[in-house]
């Protein structure tokens, strides 16, 4: 059987398994990697090359740095301090979304949500505001904040690895050219208008016995550990920002920060190792193997030709942009945003080559669409976390999140042609 056909079969398998989640996504991804190796589409070295991919190494180190920031209580302390400035419910929602979005741009969006959730529940308990009205914005902002930087979400780095095939790359803050306006507009919309869609929820039905109802006591943690965790995070991020100036790769800077935290015993080696989410790593590795196979076997070209035959030889740039945003935004709400990016990025790259558009533009459009996991509680882990703690149905979640998907698509349709034109 032709390699391209085998790869397409594995692509279909991945889509079905990611959608149904009969088994964990990470296991499905690794099955794909192993299958591509056993069938000869990829060599074993090619199939598992993701384990030494710079983006995987970067993500592993940031798990440790982010975990330390959480474990020392610094993230929670900062969150609590800033929320004291909010005087009204609307302002409180805007401030919470701003904090969550900014933190999510530099740390794990799931970890950020995990830190903000107990803070939000504590605020709700001391006020007349429904916890649901504060929790849902946390998930929305965590998703939007992932678009601020290169390290904001795993999908960003998957897209970066895909783009590296063309010897091109995105800068540390280039995602933020689109992501920051999306976060600002989405936050203002929900804080001023969107939260009203949650106003009829019965607070008495909200879950009250979750672990997130208990504040983490960090009073016994020495002050020097808290300060050092903050300093290491800040200097690690600064080193990443000025990568071109100091000539130190992102993942090296991140590992320097992680090793400092372990060596000074701010975090124990055991805790550091546990903080690395291997499910994410396995999903990343398996997805990169599939992306590699799609490129190498010619399957991507086949799919691209099918799409371009429908669009025509010279499709309107705006129509092509809309199609990419629509497809990726739909997919990301039913499979993980990481998986959606992994599946669509290599296909988008093939489309770029086939019709002669800038690969950076089409990959950026794919990433932005795949980040719009706002409309279902299964689009990303943070959504699922707040869904379980809120009094909201699946369709209510759709009702709340769908307008933000539409708003985000409109923002992208305006800004992407300006900052990342298809035909520069």
Buried (B, 14 or more C-beta within 10 A) or exposed (E): EEBBBBBBBBBEBBBEBBEEEEEEBBBBBBBBBBBBBEBEBBEEEBBBBBEEBBBBBBBBBBBBBBBBBBBBBBBBBBBBEBBEEBEEBBEBBBBBBBBBBBBBBBBBBBBBBBBBBBBBBBBBEEEEBBBBBBBBBBBBBBBBBBBBBBBBBBBBBBBBBBBBBBEEEBEBBBBBBBBBBBBBBBBBBBBEEBBEBBEEBEBEEBEEEBEBBEEBEBEEBEEEBBEBBBEBBEBBBEBBBEBEEEEBBBBBBBBBBBBBBBEEEBBEEEBBEEBBBEEBBBBBBBBBBBBBBBBBBBBBBBBBBEBBEEBEEEBEBEEBBBBBBEBBBBBBBBBBBBBBBBBBBBBBBBBBBBBEBBBBBBBBBBBBBBBBBBBBBBBBBBBBBBBEBBBBEEEBBBBBBBBBBBBBBEBBBEBBBEEBBBEE
